[in-house]
Amino acid sequence: MEAVVFVFSLLDCCALIFLSVYFIITLSDLECDYINARSCCSKLNKWVIPELIGHTVITVLMLVSLHWFIFLLNLPAATWNIYRLNQQMDPFFSSDVCTLCSWGCRHLKWTLPQDRGNHKTSCFPKRQAKVPDE
């Protein structure tokens, strides 16, 4: 029984990691203006409930199988997900995503070796093509 619990938890964690990467890719597409805010929010809102269910299933499964330490590790994140869902029906609004990206990432400074000391302020580092001086 214990092996089945941990195999299911492993598969569920893999799915949650995939969803996190999908969220990051979608938000980076929004920042680069490949998609607009409304389509970004509609893509992300489809996956909020499955993410909540996946994380809650792991937490409840660890409680039922009496793995207290793992349960206590997962409990704060599961509680935060449930709280976040109860605060508003659609976790991502198009105006909130733009505000989040412009407000939350303003303080980050990324320095890449190819920038040669030029600091960029953005959520994700961008590589600029260097035009040779004539």
Beta strands, then each sheet from edge to edge (+ up, - down):
end
